[in-house]
Amino acid sequence: MTLNSLTARIPGVKDAVGVQNVAKWHEIAHVVRDLHELRVGDQGAFPGMMPGGRISCPREAGMRESSATFLREFFAEEAGRAAAVSGVALTQSDAFMQFVRLANLGLGTSPKTWPLLYRAATDIGVNISALVRQLELQGYVITARENGRNVLYAQASIENVLDEGVA
Protein backbone atom coordinates (compact mmCIF):
# COMPACT_ATOMS: atom_id res chain seq x y z
CA MET A 1 0.00 0.00 0.00
CA THR A 2 1.35 3.40 -0.92
CA LEU A 3 0.20 6.60 0.73
CA ASN A 4 0.84 10.17 -0.28
CA SER A 5 4.33 10.84 1.08
CA LEU A 6 3.74 14.59 0.75
CA THR A 7 0.81 14.71 3.18
CA ALA A 8 2.62 17.25 5.37
CA ARG A 9 2.74 19.68 2.42
CA ILE A 10 -1.02 19.67 1.85
CA PRO A 11 -2.46 23.04 2.92
CA GLY A 12 -4.28 22.79 6.23
CA VAL A 13 -2.71 19.49 7.35
CA LYS A 14 -1.24 19.94 10.82
CA ASP A 15 -0.82 16.29 11.82
CA ALA A 16 0.48 14.38 8.80
CA VAL A 17 1.15 11.19 10.78
CA GLY A 18 -2.42 11.10 12.10
CA VAL A 19 -3.85 11.80 8.65
CA GLN A 20 -1.72 9.02 7.15
CA ASN A 21 -2.85 6.56 9.83
CA VAL A 22 -6.50 7.23 9.00
CA ALA A 23 -5.56 6.93 5.30
CA LYS A 24 -4.14 3.44 5.96
CA TRP A 25 -7.48 2.34 7.38
CA HIS A 26 -9.18 3.92 4.35
CA GLU A 27 -7.00 1.87 2.00
CA ILE A 28 -7.59 -1.31 4.02
CA ALA A 29 -11.34 -0.75 3.51
CA HIS A 30 -10.68 -0.65 -0.25
CA VAL A 31 -8.68 -3.88 -0.13
CA VAL A 32 -11.40 -5.70 1.79
CA ARG A 33 -14.38 -4.32 -0.11
CA ASP A 34 -13.27 -3.19 -3.57
CA LEU A 35 -10.12 -4.99 -4.67
CA HIS A 36 -11.94 -7.86 -6.36
CA GLU A 37 -13.88 -5.38 -8.54
CA LEU A 38 -10.88 -3.25 -9.48
CA ARG A 39 -8.28 -5.90 -10.19
CA VAL A 40 -7.93 -6.93 -13.82
CA GLY A 41 -7.74 -10.69 -14.10
CA ASP A 42 -5.79 -12.86 -16.55
CA GLN A 43 -8.53 -12.40 -19.12
CA GLY A 44 -7.78 -8.69 -19.38
CA ALA A 45 -4.37 -9.05 -21.08
CA PHE A 46 -2.45 -11.11 -23.60
CA PRO A 47 0.12 -13.61 -22.29
CA GLY A 48 3.32 -11.83 -21.33
CA MET A 49 1.56 -8.48 -21.12
CA MET A 50 0.00 -8.65 -17.66
CA PRO A 51 -0.95 -5.28 -16.20
CA GLY A 52 0.84 -3.90 -13.15
CA GLY A 53 -0.63 -4.57 -9.72
CA ARG A 54 -1.29 -0.92 -8.96
CA ILE A 55 -4.83 0.15 -8.28
CA SER A 56 -5.75 3.78 -7.80
CA CYS A 57 -9.08 5.14 -6.60
CA PRO A 58 -8.84 8.91 -6.90
CA ARG A 59 -11.47 11.31 -5.65
CA GLU A 60 -11.86 13.88 -8.35
CA ALA A 61 -13.39 17.31 -8.07
CA GLY A 62 -16.85 17.32 -9.59
CA MET A 63 -17.25 13.55 -9.27
CA ARG A 64 -20.94 12.61 -9.44
CA GLU A 65 -22.34 11.22 -6.20
CA SER A 66 -23.92 8.35 -8.08
CA SER A 67 -20.67 7.19 -9.67
CA ALA A 68 -19.20 3.88 -8.57
CA THR A 69 -15.87 5.58 -7.82
CA PHE A 70 -17.53 8.19 -5.59
CA LEU A 71 -19.45 5.50 -3.70
CA ARG A 72 -16.28 3.41 -3.20
CA GLU A 73 -14.40 6.45 -1.92
CA PHE A 74 -17.25 7.55 0.35
CA PHE A 75 -17.51 4.10 1.93
CA ALA A 76 -13.73 3.78 2.39
CA GLU A 77 -13.52 7.25 3.92
CA GLU A 78 -16.27 6.57 6.44
CA ALA A 79 -15.14 3.03 7.26
CA GLY A 80 -11.49 4.04 7.51
CA ARG A 81 -12.18 6.83 9.96
CA ALA A 82 -14.51 4.66 12.04
CA ALA A 83 -11.89 1.90 12.23
CA ALA A 84 -9.12 4.32 13.16
CA VAL A 85 -11.26 5.96 15.87
CA SER A 86 -12.51 2.85 17.61
CA GLY A 87 -14.10 2.74 21.04
CA VAL A 88 -11.62 0.05 22.03
CA ALA A 89 -8.69 2.33 21.22
CA LEU A 90 -10.27 5.32 22.93
CA THR A 91 -10.83 3.48 26.20
CA GLN A 92 -7.07 2.80 26.28
CA SER A 93 -6.35 6.55 26.24
CA ASP A 94 -6.02 8.15 29.67
CA ALA A 95 -6.69 11.55 28.12
CA PHE A 96 -9.96 10.34 26.59
CA MET A 97 -11.02 8.76 29.88
CA GLN A 98 -10.37 12.12 31.60
CA PHE A 99 -12.50 13.76 28.91
CA VAL A 100 -15.35 11.32 29.64
CA ARG A 101 -15.07 12.02 33.38
CA LEU A 102 -15.31 15.77 32.74
CA ALA A 103 -18.31 15.23 30.46
CA ASN A 104 -20.03 13.14 33.12
CA LEU A 105 -19.55 16.01 35.59
CA GLY A 106 -21.19 18.40 33.14
CA LEU A 107 -17.85 20.01 32.31
CA GLY A 108 -17.74 18.90 28.69
CA THR A 109 -17.31 22.50 27.52
CA SER A 110 -14.53 23.43 29.94
CA PRO A 111 -11.22 24.77 28.60
CA LYS A 112 -9.64 21.42 29.48
CA THR A 113 -11.61 19.40 26.92
CA TRP A 114 -9.82 20.36 23.69
CA PRO A 115 -6.32 19.59 25.04
CA LEU A 116 -7.60 16.22 26.28
CA LEU A 117 -9.04 15.40 22.87
CA TYR A 118 -5.79 16.44 21.15
CA ARG A 119 -3.89 14.10 23.49
CA ALA A 120 -6.44 11.32 22.89
CA ALA A 121 -6.03 11.74 19.12
CA THR A 122 -2.27 11.39 19.53
CA ASP A 123 -2.74 8.38 21.83
CA ILE A 124 -4.72 6.48 19.19
CA GLY A 125 -2.66 7.76 16.26
CA VAL A 126 -5.22 9.86 14.41
CA ASN A 127 -5.57 13.54 13.59
CA ILE A 128 -7.90 15.66 15.73
CA SER A 129 -10.29 16.27 12.82
CA ALA A 130 -10.88 12.54 12.37
CA LEU A 131 -11.45 12.02 16.09
CA VAL A 132 -13.90 14.89 16.47
CA ARG A 133 -15.74 14.07 13.23
CA GLN A 134 -16.24 10.45 14.29
CA LEU A 135 -17.41 11.47 17.77
CA GLU A 136 -19.85 13.91 16.14
CA LEU A 137 -21.21 11.27 13.76
CA GLN A 138 -21.74 8.88 16.65
CA GLY A 139 -23.60 11.55 18.62
CA TYR A 140 -21.03 11.86 21.41
CA VAL A 141 -20.06 15.49 20.85
CA ILE A 142 -21.33 18.58 19.10
CA THR A 143 -19.06 21.37 17.94
CA ALA A 144 -20.16 24.93 17.36
CA ARG A 145 -18.44 28.12 16.36
CA GLU A 146 -18.96 30.71 19.11
CA ASN A 147 -17.20 34.05 19.47
CA GLY A 148 -14.65 33.11 16.83
CA ARG A 149 -13.65 29.79 18.38
CA ASN A 150 -14.75 26.17 18.22
CA VAL A 151 -16.66 25.06 21.28
CA LEU A 152 -17.15 21.42 22.09
CA TYR A 153 -20.26 20.08 23.79
CA ALA A 154 -19.95 16.55 25.10
CA GLN A 155 -23.24 14.67 25.09
CA ALA A 156 -24.49 12.40 27.86
CA SER A 157 -24.16 9.49 25.42
CA ILE A 158 -20.35 9.76 25.65
CA GLU A 159 -20.47 6.95 28.23
CA ASN A 160 -21.50 4.60 25.39
CA VAL A 161 -17.91 4.75 24.13
CA LEU A 162 -16.96 2.84 27.27
CA ASP A 163 -19.42 0.09 26.36
CA GLU A 164 -17.90 -0.12 22.87
CA GLY A 165 -14.44 -0.45 24.38
CA VAL A 166 -15.29 -3.60 26.29
CA ALA A 167 -16.60 -5.41 23.23
Phi and psi in degrees as a GROMACS rama.xvg file:
@    title "Ramachandran Plot"
@    xaxis  label "Phi"
@    yaxis  label "Psi"
@TYPE xy
-118.435  130.726  THR-2
-111.816  161.723  LEU-3
-61.4892  112.791  ASN-4
-76.9306  -6.04499  SER-5
-105.896  22.7273  LEU-6
-53.5567  -39.7178  THR-7
-63.9517  -20.5872  ALA-8
-89.2675  -6.89256  ARG-9
-71.3923  127.985  ILE-10
-55.3459  132.664  PRO-11
92.157  -13.3985  GLY-12
-81.4096  119.314  VAL-13
-105.224  -24.5018  LYS-14
-128.513  80.8844  ASP-15
-61.3957  -38.533  ALA-16
-63.683  -44.4832  VAL-17
-64.0714  -41.339  GLY-18
-62.7921  -43.2907  VAL-19
-67.251  -33.3353  GLN-20
-65.0292  -43.9205  ASN-21
-63.2936  -38.6532  VAL-22
-62.145  -36.0644  ALA-23
-61.7426  -43.6869  LYS-24
-64.0345  -38.0121  TRP-25
-58.1824  -48.0376  HIS-26
-67.9365  -35.0632  GLU-27
-61.4991  -39.2095  ILE-28
-60.1902  -40.1594  ALA-29
-62.9451  -44.326  HIS-30
-60.1448  -46.7215  VAL-31
-68.334  -42.0585  VAL-32
-98.4757  -33.3807  ARG-33
-115.113  -17.2067  ASP-34
-56.3331  -42.0779  LEU-35
-62.11  -29.6278  HIS-36
-81.2128  -28.34  GLU-37
-93.5465  -23.3402  LEU-38
-76.1176  133.749  ARG-39
-86.2988  126.019  VAL-40
-82.7728  -174.861  GLY-41
-59.3097  -28.6528  ASP-42
-68.2591  -19.8889  GLN-43
-82.7172  1.40618  GLY-44
-150.835  157.814  ALA-45
-76.2811  153.963  PHE-46
-53.3181  137.522  PRO-47
81.2825  -1.05343  GLY-48
-127.412  39.1795  MET-49
-64.3278  140.016  MET-50
-69.8615  159.15  PRO-51
-65.6008  163.07  GLY-52
-84.7044  4.63775  GLY-53
-76.3368  137.597  ARG-54
-130.024  131.536  ILE-55
-126.811  133.324  SER-56
-123.285  80.7532  CYS-57
-76.8699  151.274  PRO-58
-103.966  114.608  ARG-59
-101.621  146.887  GLU-60
-61.8686  136.798  ALA-61
81.4919  7.81794  GLY-62
-64.6636  133.664  MET-63
-71.1743  136.98  ARG-64
-64.038  -17.0933  GLU-65
-92.2354  -5.94103  SER-66
-71.0019  149.706  SER-67
-61.8703  -37.9756  ALA-68
-65.1983  -44.259  THR-69
-59.603  -46.1504  PHE-70
-64.1801  -39.8358  LEU-71
-61.7731  -45.0313  ARG-72
-66.6351  -41.3323  GLU-73
-61.3511  -47.5308  PHE-74
-60.84  -47.492  PHE-75
-63.6729  -36.8808  ALA-76
-64.72  -47.6773  GLU-77
-67.4803  -45.8875  GLU-78
-66.6  -39.5185  ALA-79
-63.2599  -45.2439  GLY-80
-65.2084  -43.0134  ARG-81
-62.7094  -38.4199  ALA-82
-68.8143  -40.3627  ALA-83
-68.7886  -33.6357  ALA-84
-106.312  68.6098  VAL-85
-89.6516  151.354  SER-86
-60.0876  -36.567  GLY-87
-61.2441  -46.7699  VAL-88
-64.489  -42.6318  ALA-89
-62.9812  -37.7354  LEU-90
-69.6074  -12.88  THR-91
-87.6499  -6.71889  GLN-92
-94.1918  117.549  SER-93
-60.2945  -38.304  ASP-94
-62.483  -42.3072  ALA-95
-67.2186  -38.9103  PHE-96
-64.1257  -35.7647  MET-97
-64.9652  -39.8054  GLN-98
-59.8533  -45.1085  PHE-99
-62.001  -42.1548  VAL-100
-61.3245  -43.7144  ARG-101
-61.9949  -42.527  LEU-102
-61.6834  -41.0799  ALA-103
-66.1957  -25.0872  ASN-104
-87.8124  3.55499  LEU-105
79.969  17.6222  GLY-106
-108.232  27.6942  LEU-107
-66.1309  -10.5797  GLY-108
-109.715  10.3901  THR-109
-68.3207  160.564  SER-110
-61.1272  -15.1994  PRO-111
-79.659  -15.8048  LYS-112
-69.9226  -44.8353  THR-113
-61.0311  -47.5891  TRP-114
-59.0099  -35.9922  PRO-115
-65.2588  -41.6563  LEU-116
-68.2979  -36.2139  LEU-117
-62.2346  -42.8464  TYR-118
-65.5545  -40.1536  ARG-119
-62.9718  -41.0474  ALA-120
-60.5327  -43.8927  ALA-121
-63.8594  -41.949  THR-122
-56.9998  -40.4355  ASP-123
-97.2647  1.29841  ILE-124
79.3528  30.743  GLY-125
-123.853  166.804  VAL-126
-82.4059  155.085  ASN-127
-59.8039  -35.6159  ILE-128
-61.8071  -41.7042  SER-129
-65.5632  -43.2308  ALA-130
-61.9608  -50.5737  LEU-131
-66.2301  -41.3661  VAL-132
-60.3632  -44.4053  ARG-133
-66.0682  -41.5575  GLN-134
-63.8515  -35.5524  LEU-135
-65.5219  -47.1953  GLU-136
-62.7723  -30.3415  LEU-137
-86.8334  -1.76859  GLN-138
81.9088  18.7308  GLY-139
-90.3562  -27.4244  TYR-140
-140.981  159.04  VAL-141
-129.53  136.333  ILE-142
-112.843  146.747  THR-143
-143.904  150.969  ALA-144
-94.0432  116.308  ARG-145
-134.641  128.88  GLU-146
50.7052  41.1888  ASN-147
78.1415  9.7342  GLY-148
-138.065  156.99  ARG-149
-81.477  127.513  ASN-150
-112.378  139.528  VAL-151
-110.391  130.567  LEU-152
-116.685  111.449  TYR-153
-78.6665  137.762  ALA-154
-94.9797  157.223  GLN-155
-58.5961  -26.7356  ALA-156
-68.9589  -5.78522  SER-157
-55.8604  -27.9245  ILE-158
-62.0091  -23.9578  GLU-159
-61.9211  -25.5192  ASN-160
-59.3767  -36.4002  VAL-161
-63.827  -38.6938  LEU-162
-64.7066  -38.8373  ASP-163
-64.0629  -34.6348  GLU-164
-70.7791  -19.8081  GLY-165
-89.9922  -10.4057  VAL-166
